[in-house]
Amino acid sequence: MTAVVGILNKEAVALAADSAVTIGGSNGRKILNHANKVYRISNRVPIGLMLYNNANLMGTPWEVIIKIFREETQMEVLPSVSDYVELFISFLRKKQFFTNEDIQNRMLTDFMKRVFEVINQHAFNNLRNNNPHKIDNQLFKHQIELLIDGMHDTLISDFESSISDFQDLSKENFLGSTKEIWDHSYQAIYSNNGFVIEESRVDKLKDIIYVYLRNPQHSSKFSHFTGLVFAGYGQDEIFPVLIPIQVSFAWNDRLRYFIEVENKAIISADMYSAIRPFAQTDVINTILAGIDPLLHNFYHDNLGSFLQKYNSLILNTLGPGSEATAERIKNIDINTVLKQLSEDAASFQRQNYINPLMDAVSTLSKDDLAEMAESLIYLTYLKRRITFAEESVGGPVDVAIISKGDGFIWKKRKHYFKPELNPHFFSKYQR
């Protein structure tokens, strides 16, 4: 786990990331505090890259990939950050994603198994919540089939977009070329454990796998993914741009990635500043919005049921002859009330928390941007440190400032070696 953030205004963009990385093993989890998550990806154009979540692409460390990319494309001068994102994706394709067909098939197998396991876990949780004293295989199988029906109906009705590399992949082509992978994955989770799913549900399950594979909204739920955050300036850009993408794995020489459009930040005449946190964002979002996201979600999710209970209590106190009043109370549209409250709360947040903060960020100097970015990461670490939570954010904070005039400048950077003994390392960046 990790925490990274980009803060932009018209003067510069500051990037900051912690150094913690969580590694899972046969005996549990271990947290190390020396991971690099901020990189300079061009020697000629001021542009950087932050990464979070998975540290490798199908077994190849991202640090290796990024540094090979920088070496091979060091003479490229492109107009925009968006062009560098496209160049990076093209580079991954040219290198065949640093993998082979066997590894790609194994990743797809793991993806299918993960979808099945998530469905099974939801089914088990539903049974445990409804009847914890009676859970048998028949009830479990029935609950799985109900979930498959519900997921299928929802996915098919909502399925519109697709990951670009998979747009031309038809369901027939996909199922035909993955029969062995499907059989292996399905048998490992269901058949070998004595579960015989009805054939019609198996077909729906195949539809679910196909949609999940292609739909970016579900990209991160069922496979390990890496967040890559490109930030800085293309040759023709005078204000900074931040573009985040998510990359999970490649299959059939197609890369499963998408751009997080909702988290892009393009500083312009209409957009003076932006703060974009990634990975563990709870503390930063609390500062931005004025309320902890978990608490906000609790209010949002539970207020409707409390209003229903309140109406029921009023109805129970009404005596004979109050039928007309009772009917009017029953006809109150609680959803309209909730919608209005939500809109008013969002407006209050914007006026009293978000807008004042963003106005202040728009005036910050380069040094202040860097200090703010570092502080947001440190506050995330501090909350983990002083509470009974896994310290999954920690270690030294790397901070970089990128501006049009000065380029990519490290404000804070850890090294695994003594810089004064390795001048040749720094001379590479003077070419």
C-alpha positions in Angstrom: 0.0 0.0 0.0 1.1 3.5 -0.5 0.1 7.2 -0.7 1.1 9.5 -3.6 -0.2 13.0 -4.5 0.2 15.5 -7.2 -0.6 19.2 -6.6 -0.8 21.6 -9.6 -1.1 25.3 -10.2 -0.1 27.6 -13.1 3.4 27.8 -11.8 4.4 24.1 -11.3 3.4 20.7 -10.2 4.7 19.0 -7.1 4.8 15.2 -6.7 5.2 13.4 -3.4 5.2 9.7 -2.4 6.0 7.7 0.6 8.4 4.7 0.5 6.3 1.9 2.0 5.7 -1.3 0.1 3.7 -4.3 1.4 4.9 -7.7 0.5 2.9 -10.9 1.0 4.5 -14.2 1.8 3.6 -17.7 3.0 4.0 -16.5 6.6 2.1 -13.2 6.3 2.7 -9.7 5.2 5.8 -7.5 5.6 6.2 -3.8 5.1 9.4 -2.4 3.7 10.2 1.3 3.6 12.6 1.8 0.7 10.5 1.7 -2.5 10.9 4.3 -5.2 7.6 5.6 -6.6 8.6 8.9 -8.3 10.6 8.9 -11.5 11.9 11.3 -14.1 11.0 9.8 -17.5 12.6 12.2 -19.9 15.9 14.0 -20.0 14.7 16.6 -22.5 11.1 17.5 -21.4 10.0 18.2 -17.8 7.7 15.2 -17.1 7.6 12.8 -14.2 5.9 9.6 -13.3 4.5 8.3 -10.0 3.4 4.7 -9.4 1.3 3.1 -6.7 -0.2 -0.3 -5.9 1.5 -3.2 -7.7 5.2 -2.8 -8.1 5.6 -5.0 -11.2 4.0 -5.7 -14.6 3.4 -9.5 -14.7 6.7 -10.2 -12.9 8.9 -7.4 -14.3 9.5 -4.5 -11.9 8.1 -1.2 -13.1 11.3 0.5 -12.1 13.2 -1.5 -14.6 10.6 -0.8 -17.3 10.5 2.9 -16.6 14.3 3.3 -16.8 14.5 1.3 -20.0 11.8 3.5 -21.4 13.7 6.7 -20.4 16.9 5.4 -22.0 15.3 4.3 -25.3 13.2 7.4 -25.7 15.6 10.1 -24.3 15.7 12.0 -27.6 11.9 12.2 -28.0 10.4 15.6 -27.7 6.6 15.5 -27.8 4.0 18.2 -27.7 1.9 17.0 -24.7 1.9 14.8 -21.7 -0.9 12.8 -23.4 1.6 12.0 -26.2 4.0 10.6 -23.6 1.3 8.4 -22.2 0.7 7.0 -25.7 4.4 6.7 -26.3 4.8 4.7 -23.1 1.9 2.3 -24.0 3.5 1.9 -27.5 6.8 1.1 -25.8 5.1 -1.7 -23.7 3.6 -3.2 -26.8 7.0 -3.0 -28.7 8.6 -4.9 -25.8 5.7 -7.4 -25.8 4.8 -6.2 -22.3 8.0 -7.8 -21.0 6.3 -11.1 -20.9 5.3 -14.1 -23.1 2.2 -16.1 -24.0 2.4 -18.5 -21.1 2.6 -15.7 -18.5 -0.3 -13.9 -20.2 -2.5 -17.0 -20.1 -1.6 -17.5 -16.4 -2.6 -13.9 -15.6 -6.0 -14.5 -17.3 -6.4 -17.7 -15.4 -5.8 -15.8 -12.1 -8.2 -13.1 -13.2 -11.0 -15.7 -13.9 -10.4 -17.4 -10.5 -10.5 -14.1 -8.7 -13.9 -13.3 -10.2 -15.2 -16.7 -9.1 -13.7 -16.2 -5.6 -15.3 -12.8 -5.2 -18.7 -14.2 -6.2 -18.3 -17.1 -3.7 -17.3 -14.7 -0.9 -20.3 -12.5 -1.5 -22.5 -15.6 -1.5 -21.1 -16.8 1.7 -21.4 -13.4 3.4 -25.1 -13.2 2.3 -25.8 -16.6 3.8 -23.9 -15.8 7.0 -25.8 -12.5 7.5 -29.2 -14.1 6.8 -28.9 -17.4 8.6 -25.5 -17.9 10.2 -26.5 -21.3 11.8 -27.5 -23.0 8.6 -25.0 -22.9 5.7 -24.8 -26.0 3.5 -23.6 -26.7 0.0 -27.0 -26.6 -1.5 -27.9 -23.2 0.0 -24.4 -21.9 -1.0 -24.8 -23.1 -4.6 -28.3 -21.5 -4.8 -26.9 -18.2 -3.5 -24.1 -18.3 -6.0 -26.6 -18.8 -8.8 -28.7 -15.9 -7.5 -25.7 -13.6 -7.5 -24.7 -14.7 -11.0 -28.3 -13.8 -12.2 -28.2 -10.4 -10.6 -24.6 -9.5 -11.7 -25.4 -10.6 -15.2 -28.5 -8.5 -15.5 -26.8 -5.4 -14.1 -23.6 -5.8 -16.2 -25.3 -6.4 -19.5 -27.6 -3.4 -19.0 -24.8 -1.0 -17.9 -22.1 -2.3 -20.3 -21.2 0.6 -22.6 -17.5 1.4 -22.6 -14.5 -1.0 -23.1 -10.8 -0.9 -22.7 -9.3 0.3 -26.0 -7.2 -2.8 -26.7 -10.2 -5.1 -26.2 -12.7 -3.1 -28.3 -12.5 -5.5 -31.3 -12.5 -8.6 -29.2 -15.9 -10.4 -29.7 -17.3 -12.7 -27.1 -17.2 -15.6 -29.6 -13.5 -15.0 -30.3 -12.7 -14.6 -26.6 -14.5 -17.8 -25.5 -13.2 -19.8 -28.4 -9.5 -18.9 -27.7 -9.8 -19.4 -23.9 -11.6 -22.7 -23.6 -8.7 -24.4 -21.9 -8.1 -21.5 -19.6 -11.8 -21.4 -18.7 -12.1 -25.1 -18.1 -9.0 -25.0 -15.8 -10.2 -22.0 -13.8 -13.8 -23.2 -13.6 -12.9 -26.7 -12.5 -10.4 -25.4 -9.9 -13.0 -23.2 -8.1 -16.3 -25.1 -8.8 -16.2 -28.6 -10.3 -13.3 -29.9 -8.2 -15.2 -28.7 -5.1 -18.4 -30.5 -5.9 -20.4 -27.5 -7.2 -22.4 -28.2 -10.4 -23.7 -24.9 -11.6 -26.6 -25.0 -14.1 -25.6 -24.6 -17.7 -27.6 -21.4 -18.2 -25.7 -19.9 -15.2 -22.4 -21.0 -16.6 -23.2 -19.1 -19.8 -24.0 -16.1 -17.8 -20.8 -16.5 -15.9 -18.9 -16.5 -19.2 -20.7 -13.2 -20.1 -19.6 -11.7 -16.7 -16.0 -12.7 -17.3 -16.1 -11.2 -20.8 -17.6 -7.9 -19.6 -15.3 -7.6 -16.6 -12.3 -8.1 -18.8 -13.3 -5.3 -21.2 -15.0 -2.8 -18.9 -12.6 -0.3 -17.3 -15.0 0.4 -14.4 -14.3 -3.1 -13.1 -10.6 -3.2 -14.1 -9.2 -3.0 -10.5 -11.6 -5.3 -8.7 -10.4 -8.7 -9.9 -6.7 -8.4 -10.7 -3.6 -6.7 -9.3 -3.1 -3.3 -11.0 -0.6 -0.5 -11.0 -1.5 3.1 -11.0 0.8 5.2 -13.2 0.5 9.0 -12.8 2.1 11.1 -15.6 2.6 14.7 -14.7 4.5 17.7 -16.1 4.7 19.5 -19.4 4.9 18.5 -23.1 7.0 20.7 -25.4 3.9 22.8 -26.4 2.3 23.0 -22.9 2.7 26.1 -20.8 0.7 24.8 -17.8 1.1 21.5 -16.1 -1.0 18.4 -16.9 -1.6 15.3 -14.8 -2.9 12.1 -16.5 -3.4 8.9 -14.4 -3.8 5.4 -15.9 -4.3 2.0 -14.5 -2.5 -1.1 -15.9 -3.3 -4.6 -14.8 -2.1 -7.2 -17.2 -1.8 -8.2 -20.9 -3.5 -11.1 -22.6 -3.4 -12.1 -26.3 -1.0 -9.2 -26.8 -3.7 -6.7 -25.6 -2.9 -4.5 -22.7 -5.6 -4.1 -20.1 -5.3 -0.5 -19.2 -7.4 2.7 -19.1 -7.1 6.4 -18.4 -8.7 7.6 -15.2 -10.5 10.4 -17.0 -12.2 11.7 -13.8 -8.8 12.2 -12.1 -7.1 14.0 -14.9 -6.0 17.5 -14.2 -5.3 20.1 -16.9 -4.3 23.5 -15.6 -5.7 26.2 -17.9 -7.3 29.6 -17.9 -10.4 28.0 -16.4 -8.7 25.6 -13.9 -6.2 27.4 -11.6 -5.2 24.5 -9.4 -5.8 20.8 -8.6 -4.9 18.2 -5.9 -4.9 14.6 -7.0 -4.3 11.9 -4.3 -4.0 8.2 -5.2 -3.9 4.9 -3.4 -4.7 5.6 0.3 -6.6 8.9 0.0 -8.7 9.0 3.1 -6.6 11.5 5.1 -6.1 13.8 2.1 -9.8 13.7 1.1 -10.7 14.5 4.7 -8.6 17.7 4.5 -10.1 18.6 1.1 -13.7 17.9 1.9 -13.9 18.7 5.6 -15.2 15.3 6.5 -13.8 11.8 6.7 -15.0 9.8 3.6 -16.1 6.8 5.7 -18.2 9.1 7.9 -19.7 10.8 4.9 -20.6 7.5 3.4 -22.2 6.4 6.6 -24.4 9.5 6.7 -25.3 9.1 3.0 -26.1 5.4 3.2 -28.0 5.3 6.5 -29.9 8.6 6.6 -32.7 7.2 4.4 -33.3 4.3 6.7 -33.3 6.5 9.8 -36.0 8.8 8.2 -38.1 5.7 7.4 -37.8 4.6 11.1 -38.7 8.2 12.2 -41.8 8.1 10.0 -42.8 4.7 11.4 -42.5 6.0 15.0 -44.7 9.0 14.2 -47.3 6.7 12.5 -47.3 4.5 15.6 -48.2 7.5 17.9 -51.2 8.5 15.8 -54.5 7.5 17.4 -57.9 6.8 15.8 -59.2 9.4 13.5 -55.8 10.3 12.1 -56.0 8.2 9.0 -55.7 11.2 6.6 -52.6 12.4 8.4 -51.1 8.9 8.4 -51.7 8.6 4.7 -49.9 11.9 4.0 -46.9 10.8 6.1 -46.8 7.5 4.2 -46.7 9.4 0.9 -43.7 11.6 1.8 -41.0 11.1 -0.8 -37.9 10.6 1.3 -35.7 10.2 -1.8 -36.5 13.8 -2.8 -35.5 15.0 0.7 -32.3 13.0 0.6 -31.4 14.4 -2.8 -31.9 17.9 -1.7 -29.8 17.4 1.5 -27.1 15.8 -0.6 -27.0 18.8 -3.0 -27.0 21.3 -0.2 -24.2 19.5 1.7 -22.1 19.3 -1.5 -22.7 23.0 -2.1 -21.6 23.8 1.5 -18.5 21.7 1.1 -17.5 23.5 -2.1 -18.1 27.0 -0.7 -16.5 26.4 2.8 -13.8 23.8 2.3 -12.9 22.9 -1.3 -13.0 26.3 -3.1 -11.1 28.3 -0.4 -8.4 25.6 -0.3 -8.1 25.4 -4.1 -8.0 29.2 -4.3 -5.0 29.2 -1.9 -3.3 26.4 -3.8 -3.5 28.5 -7.0 -1.3 31.1 -5.4 1.4 28.8 -3.9 5.0 29.1 -4.9 7.0 26.0 -6.1 8.5 25.6 -2.7 5.1 25.8 -1.0 3.6 23.3 -3.4 6.3 20.8 -2.5 5.9 21.4 1.2 2.1 20.9 1.0 2.5 17.7 -1.0 5.0 16.3 1.5 2.8 17.3 4.4 -0.2 15.5 3.0 1.8 12.3 2.7 3.2 12.8 6.2 -0.3 13.3 7.7 -1.4 10.0 6.1 1.6 8.3 7.6 0.9 10.0 11.0 -2.7 8.7 11.1 -1.5 5.2 10.5 1.3 5.6 13.0 -0.9 6.8 16.0 -3.8 4.5 15.4 -4.2 0.7 15.5 -3.8 0.4 11.8 -1.3 -1.3 9.6 1.5 1.2 9.0 1.2 0.8 5.2 2.3 4.4 4.6 5.8 5.3 5.8 9.5 5.7 5.1 11.1 8.7 3.6 8.9 11.0 1.4 10.3 11.7 -2.0 9.3 15.1 -3.4 9.8 16.5 -6.9 8.9 19.9 -8.3 8.3 20.2 -12.1 8.0 23.6 -13.8 8.2 24.8 -17.3 11.3 26.9 -16.7 13.4 24.9 -14.3 12.3 21.4 -15.4 12.3 18.4 -13.1 13.9 19.2 -9.7 14.2 16.9 -6.8 13.5 18.6 -3.5 13.8 15.4 -1.5 15.1 12.0 -2.7 16.4 9.0 -0.9 19.3 7.0 -2.3 20.5 3.4 -1.7 24.0 4.7 -2.2 26.1 7.7 -1.2 25.7 10.4 -3.9 29.1 11.9 -3.3 30.7 8.5 -4.2 28.7 8.1 -7.4 29.1 11.3 -9.6 28.7 9.2 -12.7 25.1 8.5 -11.7 24.2 12.2 -11.9 26.3 12.8 -15.0 23.8 10.7 -17.0 21.2 13.4 -16.6 23.4 16.2 -18.0 23.5 14.6 -21.5 
